[in-house]
Amino acid sequence: MAVFPLFFFMFLAREFQPCSTAGTWLRIGYWAADRSGDSPVSEIDYSLFTHLVSRSAAINSTSYEIFILPEEAQFVYNFTATVKVKDPSISTLLSIRCDATGSADFSSTAGDPSRRKSLIDSSIDFARRYGFDGLDLSCLPSPEEMGDAAQLFDEWRAAILAESGASSQLVLTAAARFSSLLATNGSVLGSINKNLDWVHLVLSEYAVPSLNQSKTAAHYPLRDPNGGAGLDSDVEEWRSRGFSLSRFVLGLPFSGYAWTLVDPNNNGIGAAARGAALSSNGLVWYSDIMKYVRRYGVKISYSAVYTTNYCSFGSTWIGFEDVEAVGAKVSYAMDKGFLGYFAWQIPYDDNWALSRAAFDATAPAKPGKRQRKLWLVITIVVAATGALAIGILVFCFVRKKRSRSKGDRTEALESKLDDNETIPPGEFDARNIGLTRYSLSEMERATDGFASENKLGQGGYGPVYKGLLPGGEEVAVKKLSNSSTQGYAEFENEVLLTAKLQHVNLVRLLGFCIDEEEHMLVYEFMPNNSLDKYLFDSVKRLQLNWRKRVEIIEGVTQGLLYLQKYSRLTVIHRDLKPSNILLDSDMNPRISDFGLARIFVRGAEEANTERVFATIGYAPPEYLNEGVYSAKSDVFSFGVLLLQIISGEQKKLNLLDYAYEMWKDGRGMEQMDSSLDDSRSSCKLMTCLQISLLCVQGNPEDRPSMSDVAFMLRNDAAALAIPSRPVFPRKDDIMMKRMSKNDIQACPEDETIWTELEAR
């Protein structure tokens, strides 16, 4: 009997062990007391950060020693003391600037050995005297000054090592931006790699009104489809020169820039403008932006192409980072293997909205609390071994009786995917899933009694209705019909899984209804329906020009990257297709329908099932033939989806073969939707065609990862592999083979196109 508590104890120890990625992820906040009315240090939300940086030190232009600006002295001297009282686990750094009044510039300091020594010695002394855990150089050396910077970093690290003794070693960091001169200077990169604990990555060239007076521009783009400066291109340059990305922390500016529009009705990125607005240089902090948003009822737009936000009111246009852009950039940084992010500057956040968005993109528990919780659980387990053993026996008995596992979600759901069971009352109430539970009467009122005029569509699970909640929020109500091919397990799977996923390119689940044998899911309402309604309609498809389709492709790519790489769970969707790509009010894509999705254990490469549920034409051959699925299954589905987006084709029985033949014969453009023009886009149709063919290779190992796909899509000049002919089994062969094993259920064939036949 003691074996049960032993295994349970081992399970708990594994569960509460911090994930390596989450445990080492740095969440750094820059705090500067340089504006009257700033929130004091004591009001910081400490739960959102691992490090806090005081950006108030400067270099004396006479002595070249560290000094504090007089108007900020009282704040800085109390900084570390306040932080240590509020949360002792947080590390504090002193940041040294070169732009303060009376401060020496970088070149006059770093280029002279005696001045470097004054800076180094005084900075270490100041950090020790006032309890800082490290030093940060926020000066941005010019490319010509980087040689002096390398020498400074060498001497600074040597001094830190020499003085540390029994004390903990001070952290040393700096801000840096990429330049071609830096790329050719191996000693600089070597010094950075060797001496700095991390580097605060700064964009090589920001889009500001002083440099772009004639048109609006994305303030801090992840990538620029028009070939302008972008964070991703900088990162790739750093990596190509041998710099370790694991030393980067990503900058998140809590600010934006404002332009004056020539025509208020032309208010997108790249709209005609005539210089800065709101201030002399156009700089506006996030907290002020949100005041304008609330005051004027401004709608905030998000560009998935640039990964940035913007808004306008009257003739004023502002490009900035809102919660969507911040979350997406943090996810990008995690995928690239960065060490963390730094928020600049946190006094200008708006009720911690951006700081929380960045935190939620990583969402680790604080190590100290996890460890305390672990020891508490261990104590309880040891003290109650006998009771625990009895409890486990009761648990196993109930589990067997109810024929449904409450432990391993994936294994249990695999065996019951087609069981239409009645959900026991309160089944979900015991789960802390953070969703609203609605009553049947609430759903009836919201949909006007499920009126036909509110019906949005029909799927294998049942109808979807538009609803209006009492607060005025529009929702989509997905109702599971009694004759549905989707069973309880799929319903439960979708509720429990979707509740854990939060990304701008995933549809958001708001709640559910389980009442009188009625099962319903309540989602945010997507006013533009699904992608298939546009792609395969001869009139509506014209609303999707190439620029918009690129945004949709990019959004779906980011959504899949989140599922496979960024989220705390590794999720395989298994049913990616145009009808499951919903479009919001700005035509941004949202991946939906997670009824067939599966969770993977980190490190697992594939799994298999005896029961195949798939949309034939989008599911890969290894899944249809053998029941094997992996992340490469969704890559295959994405390849088919990408091919349909660029071609607008749905009804070709041999779509993949036809596309391959056209590409092989150099006639790929004949495959494309004739309404598309890629001449002004860095993302080319022919590149997308080749990528789609690589994604649908018969052997999963020959398909690229979604990270590879994302890289190829944004780097048109990148050398692409040569795809071989796609291998896809015939429909009749699939049906006969699976039915012979009694692991697929036949259903009436869709007479219009077999690629939409759902074998459920």
N, C-alpha and C positions, 0 to 999 in steps of 0.2 A: 504493500500500500504506500510505502514511503517514496516509491518511484514517482508517484503522481506529483507530490509537492516538489520533488527534485526537478522534474521536467518543467513544472510551472515556474519554479524559481529561475531556471535557465532561460526560459522564454522571457520572463520579466527583465532579466539582466540584459538580454539582447534588445528588447523593445525600448528600454530606457537609455541605452547607450547612444550618445549623440552621434548623428550622422556626420561623417568627416567633412562633407561639404558645408553643411549648415554650421558645424561646430567651429570651423575656421573662417567663416564668411565674415568679413569686416563691414560694419555699418557705421560709418564715420559722419559726424555732424560738425560743420564749421560754424562757430559762434563768434560774432564780432559785435562789440558794443560801440558801434560807430554811428548810431542814429538815436536821437532822443525818443523816448517812448517805447524802446525795445523791451520785450519781456525779459525779466531778470533770469539769471542762470537757474535759480531755484524752481522756475516754472517749466523747465524743459521736461518733455516726456521721456524719461530716462530708459523706459522699457524698449525704446525704438533704436537704441544705439549701443555699440560696443566701445567706441572711441569718441571723444569730444575734443575739438581743436579750438584753442583761443587764438584768433587771428588779430593780434594787437601789438606784436613786437616789431621793432624796426632797427636799422643799422645807423648808428650815429655817424654823421658825415665828417666828424673831426677825429674821434677816437676809434671809430669802426667797431665799437662794442654795442651789445644789445641795449636798447632802451625802450621804455614804454611811453607812449604818448600821454602827456599829463591828464588830458580829459578822459582817458580810459584806465588810468592807473588803479583807481578804487575798484573797478570791476575785475581787472586781471588778478590783482592780489588776492581776491576772495574766490577766484574761479575754481582752483583745485580743491580748496577746503570745502566749498559747497558741493562739488561733484562727489567727493569722497564720503560726505555725510549722506547724500541722497542715494548713491549707489556705488559702493566701494569696488565693484567688479569692473567699472568703466575706467579705461585708460585715458589720460589727458595728454595732449601735445600742445606745445607752444609753437605757433606759426610765425615765421619771420617774413616781413614784407619789405618791398623796395619802393613803394609808391607813396609813402607817407611824407608829410611835410617835414623837411629837415633830415630826411633819410638819405643815406648814400645809395647810389645806384649799384647794380650788380657788378658791372665791369670794373669800376674803381676799387671795389673790395676784393673780388676774386682774383684779379690779375696781379696782386701784390702779396708776397709771402707774409710780411709782417701784419698786414691788414687781415689776411685770412686767419692768422693765429689769434688776433684780437677778437674777431667774430666767433671763432670756435671756442676759445676759452671762456669768453663771457657768456655765450649761449649755454654751455654745459653748467657753468656756475649758477646762472639764473634758473635753469630747469631744476637743479638739485635744491636750490634755496626755497623755491616756491612749490615743490612737490609735483612737477610735471614728469610724466613717464617717457616723454620723447620730444623731438624737435622736428619741425617741418619747414622747409624752405619754399615759400610760395612765390618767390621771385621767378619769373620766366626768362631765363637767359636767352639772348638772341643766338642764332646759329653760330655766329662768329665767336661768341663767348663760351661755347660749350667745352672747349679745351680747358679753359680756366675752371669751369664747373667740375670737370673730371678730377683735376688736381685738388680742388676744395673738398670733394666727396672723399677722396683717398685720405686726406689729412684729418678730416672730421671723424671718419670711422676709426682711424688709428687713435685719436685722442679719446674717443668714447671707450674704446677697449682698454686703454691705459688707465683711465680714471675709475672704471667700474668697480674693481676690487671685489669686495664682498657684496656690494650693492648690485641690484639688477641693472643690466645694460640698457642704456637709453635707446629708444627707437629713433631711427633717422629716416626721414622721408622727404620727397620733393615733388613739385609739380613739373611736368614736362609736356611738350608738344612735339610732334614729328616734323622734321625738316629734311630736305635732301642732303644738306651739309652734315647733319647729325648722322644720317644713314651711312655716310662714307667714312665716318670717324670711328674706327673700331675701338679706340681707347676710351671714348666717351661711353659707348654702350657697355664696354667691359667694366668701367667704373660704376655705372649705374647698377648693373647686375650684381656686382660684388659688394657694394657699400650701402645701398639703400634697402630698407626693409620692404618698401613698396613705393610705387610711383603713382601720383595723382594724374591720371590721363586727362589732358586738356585738348580740345579740338584745335587743329592746326590753323584754321581760319574760320572765325565766326561770321555769320551773315548779319551785318548791322547796317542801319540806315546810312551811316557815314561812308560806307563802302558800296552800298547798293541803294542809292537814293531813288533810282528810277522805277524800281519794282520791289514788291514785298518778297520776303525770302524766309525759308524755314530757319529758325534761329539756331537750332542744334540738331541737325538731321542725322539720323543713323546712317542713311545713305541718300545720295542725290541722283535721281534717274537722269538728270541732265549733265552729269559729269562734274558737278561742283564738289566742294569739300564736304566730306562726310566722315563720321566717326569710324565706320566700318573700313573705309579705304585707308584711314590712318592706321588702324589696328593691323590690317593686313601688311602694310609697309613695315611696321615695327616687327611683326612676326617674320617676314621674309628676310629681315636683316639679322635674325637669330636672337631677338629679344624674347625672353620668357614672359608670356602673357600672364602667368601666375603671379607676377609681381605688380600687375596693374590693379588699381582701384578706379572705378569709373566715376567721372565727374557728373553730378546732377545739378545743374544750375537752377536755383529757385527764382528765376527771373526770365524776362523776355525783352523783346524790342518792339517799339511801336512806330508804324509808318503813317503818313497821311495819304489816303487814297485819292487818286484823281477822280475815279467814279465809284461812289459807295456801292453801286450795284455789281461792280466787278471786284469781288473781295476774296478771291482764292489766293493760294500761294503763287507768286509770280504776277500778281495784279499790278497795273500801272500805279506808281506812287510818286510823290514829290518830297521826299525827305522824311525826317524824323517827326514824331508826334509825342505829346505829353511831357517831354523833357528835351533838353538841348541835343542829347545824343540818342534819345529814344529809349533808354534803359528804363524798365519798369519792373518792380518786384512782384512776385507771385501774389503776395497778400493784397497788393494794390490792384492787381488784375482782377482778383476775385471780388473786390469791392465794386469795380466797374461792372462786372458780370451781374452782380446782384442788383445794383442800382438801376441798370438799364434793361434788365431781363435778357441779357445777351446769351445766344446759343454758342456753345463751344464745339468746334469741329475737330475731328481727328483725322490725320492723314496716315494711313498704314504704309504708304510708299516712303514718306520721309520719316515716319515714326515721330511725329510731333503734333502739337495742337496749335490752333489759331482761332481768333474770334474778331469780330468787327462791330462797331457801333458808330453810326454816322459816317464820317470820313476817317475815323481812326481804326487802324488795323494792328493787331498784336499777334506776334508769333511767340509761343512759349511752350513750356512743358507742363501738361496737366497729368492727372493720375494715370491715364492710359499710356502716355508716352513714357512716363517714369517706370511703370511696371514692365513695359515692353523692353526698355533699355536695360533694366536690371536682369531680366530674363536673358537678354542677349549676352550680357556680361557673364552670367553663370554658364551659358553654353560655351563661351570662349575660354572658360577656365580662369577668369579673373579672380582676384583675391577678395574683392568686395566693391563697395561704392562709397563716395563721399558726397554729402548733401551740402551745397553751397548756395546760400547761407540759411541756416535754420531759423534765425529770427524773422525771416520773411516768408515762412510757411504760413498757411492759412488753417489754423486749428489742427495742425499736424497732418493735413491731408496728404501731402506729397511724401513726407517721411513715413507715414503709415503705408502708402502705396508701395514704396520701395521695400519696406519691411515685409509686407504681405507677399511680395514676389518671392521671398526666401522662406519666410514663416518658420524659422526654427524656434524651439523653446529655449529659454535662457539656460545655459549649462548649469549654473549654480542651483537653480530651482529644480532642474531635472534630477540632479544628483541627490538633493535632499529628498525629493519624492521617491527616488529609487530606494534609499536607505529606509525610509518610512515603510515602503511596501515590503522590503526584506524583513524588517522587524515583525510586521504583521504576519507574514507567511511563516516565519520560524515559530512564532508564538501560537499559531493556530493550525498546526500541521494536521492534527486529527480532524478538526472541523473542515478543513480544506479537502481532505481526502473524501469525507462523506459528501461534501458539496459537489465534488467532481463526479462521484458515482451517480448522484441524483441528476446532475447535468447530462451525463452520458445517457441515462435512462430516458430523460425527456427528449434528448436529441434523437435517439433512435425511434422513439414513439412518434415524433412529429415528422420524421424523415427529412429533416432539413438542417443542415449544419449552421451553427451560429459562429463558427470560427473561421475556417478557410473559405472566404467568399467565393473565390474563383472555382474551386473544386465543387462546392455545393451547387452553385448556379449551373455549372456545366451539365449536371445530371438532371436538372429540372427546368430546362429552358422552355419546354413546351407544355408545362403543367399549368392550367388555368385554375389556381387554387383560390379559395376564399381567404382573404387576409384576416388573421385574428385581430380583434379589437385591441388597439393600443400597441400594435406591433412596432410602429415607428416611434411611439412616444418615449420609449426607453432609450432611444438613440439620440445622442446629442449631435444633430446634423444641421442645426441652425436654419431650419426652414419653417415656413408658416403652414400650419395644417388648417385647411378650409373645410367647412361643412358642405353637404350637398345643397342645402338651401342657399348658401352663399354663392355657390357656383351657378345655381339656377337663376338667381337674381342677376348675377354678373352677365350671363349670356342670354337674358330674356327667355328663360326656359329652353335653352339650347335651340333657339329659333333658327330656321333655315337660312335667313338672311345674314346671320352671324357666322355661318359655317365657312371656314377658310379652306378646308381641304379634307381629303380622306386618305388614310394610309392603311397598311396591313394591321395596325393596332386599333384602328377606329377613326372617328372624325376629330377634327380640330376646330374649335370655335373661338371667335373673338369675344373677349369679355371686358367689362368695365367694373373695377373695384370701387367701393364706396368713396375712397379718397381721390378718385378720378384717374387712377392708373390703368392704362390699357394692358391687357394680358392675353396670352394665347392659352386656351384650355385644351389639353390633349386628353381625350376621353377613351378609355379602354373598353371596347365593346365586348359583350358576352361571347360573341363568335370570333373574337380576335385571334389572329395567329400569334400574337404576342402574349405570353403567359405572365403569371404572377412574378416569376423569377426575373424576367426582363424588366418588369415594372419596378420591382424592388432594386434591381441592379441600377436602373437609370436614376432612381431617387438617391440612393446612397452614394453612387459614384459622382453624379453631376453636382451634388451638393458640395463636394470637396474640390471642384475645379473652378478656378476663377481666372479668366483671361479675356482680353478685349475681343478676341476672335472666336470665342465660344459662347453659345447662347446661354443665358443665365436662368437657372431654375429658381423660382420664387417660393414655391410651395407645392403641396399635394392635397388630394382629397381621398379619403377612404371612408365611405359611408354607405350603408345598405347595399353592400356588394358592388358599389360603384368605385372605380379606381380612376383617378384623374391626376394629371400633372399640370402645374400652372407655371408657364414660362413668361418672360418678358415678351412683349408684342413686337414682332418684326413687320413694319408696315409695307415692305416691298416684297413680301412673300419669299420664294426660294429661287435659286439661280436657274433652275431648269425652265422656269416660267419665262425667262428672258432669252436664254441661249437658243432654245428650240422654237421660238416664235419669230416668224419672218418680220414682224413689225417691231416688237419689243426689243429684239436683239440689237436694233440700231441705237438703243439707249446706252448700250455698252460699247463705247469706243475703246480703242486699244489702251489708252491711259487708264480707264476705269477697269478694264480686264486685268491689267498689270497689278493694280491695287488689290483686286480680288485674289489673284494668284498669290501675291505676297502675303495677304492676310491669312489665307488658308495654310500657306507654308508656315507662317508664324504660329498658327493654332496647333498644327501637327508637331512642330518643334517643342511647343510647350507640353503637349501630351507625352511626348517621347523623352524629353530631356529636362525641361524646366520645372515641371510640377513635382510635388513631393511623391506622387505616384507615377509609375510608368504605365501609360494607358495605350492600349491598342483599340482603335475605334471599330474596325471590321465592317463598316458599312458606309464608307465615304463615297458620295455621289452627288450630283447637282441638286437633287431634291432635298438633300440633307445639308445644303449650304444655304442658310437664310440670309437675307439682306436687310440691314437696318435702314433708318431714314436717310442716311448718307450713302447708301449702297455699299456699306462696308460688310464683309462676309462674317458670318457666325456659324461655326460648325455645330450641328445639332444631332439629336437622336442617338443617345448613348445606350440604348437598350441592349445592343450586342457587344458593347465594349468590354474589355477585359483588363484587369490589373496584372502587371508583371512585377515580380520581385526584381529589385535592382540587381543587375548583372546577368539575369536570365536572358537567353537569346531567342528561345522559341518555346512554344507549347503546342499541345494537340488536343483535339476533341473528337469524340465519337459521333457527335451530332452537329451537322453542318447547317448553319443559317447564313445565307448570303444573298446578295443581289448579283446574279450571274452577269458577267460582263465587266464587273468592277472587282470581283474577288479573284485572287491569283490562283494559278493552277494547283500549287501545292496544298492550298486550303480546300479547294473543291475535290481534289483527288484523294488526299490523305488526311485532311482535317488539321494540317499543320499551319499555325499562324505565328507571326512575329511582327516586329516593327516594319519589316520589309513588306508585309502584307498591305499596310497602309500606304507604303511607297508605291506599290503597284496600283492601288486605287487612285492615288494622286496622279499617276501617269495617265490613266484613262481620263480622269477629270481634266487635266491640263490639255490633253488632246482635244477634248470636246470644247473647251473654252476658246482655243485658237481656231478651231475649224467650224464650230457651231453645228457639228454633225451629231446626230443621234441614231439614225435609222439604218446605218450601214451594218450589215451582219458581220462583215469582216473588216471592221474599222481599223483594228491594229495592223492587220496584214496590208491593207490598202495604204495606210499612212507610211508603213515601212517601205513599200514599193515606191511610193512617190518620193520619199526621201532618198532612197538608194539611187533612183534614176535622175536625181537632181531636179525634180519637179515638185519639190515640197510646197512651194507657194500655191500650187494648184489645190492643195489640201486646205488652204486657209479660208476663213470667212472673208469674202471679197470686200466687205465694208471696212476692214481693218487697215490702218496705216501706221507702220512702226518707224517711219523715217525720222521722227523727232524724239524717239525714245531710245534710251540705252539698252532697253530690254527688247530683243529682236525675236520676231516670230519664228525664224528658222532655228534659232537657239532653243526656243521653247519646244519646238518639234523634236529636236534631237534629245533634249532632256526627257521628254515624255517617253520616247522610245527606250531610253536607258532605264527608266523606271519600270517598264513592263517586260523586262527580260524574264525568260522562263526560270532561270536559276536565281533564287533570292540573293545569293552571294554576289551576283553580277549587278544587282541594283544598287544605286547610290543610297547613302543615308539621307535623311531629311536635312541634316546639316550640310551635306555635300550639295544637295539640291538648292538650298538657300544660297550657297556660295556661287554656284553656276549661274543662277538666275540674275544675280547682281553683278556678275563679272562676265560680260559678253565676250571679252577677249580671252577668257580662260580656255585652255585646250580641253576639249571634251573627248571622252572615250567613244569608240565606234560601236554602236549597238548592233547586235545580231538580230535575226528575225525573231519576233516575239513568238513564243510557244504557248498556244492557248487551246485547251481541249474543246471538242465540239459539244454542243448542248446535249444532244442525245446520249453521247458517251458518258457525260457527267451524271445525268439523271439515272441511266441504267446502272452505272457502277455504284452510286450511292444507295439507290433503292434496293439493290441486291444485298446490301449490308443492313438494310432496315434502319439506316441512320439519316434518311432525308425523307421529308414528306412531300408528295406530289401536290401541286396546286394548279388551278386552271391557268393555261398559258396565255400570256399577254399577246394578242394577235398582232399588235403593231410592231413590236420589236422584242426579240428574245433577250437582248442585253438588259432589259428592264424586268425580266421575269424574276420574281422573288421566290426562291425555294425555301419557304418557311412553313 
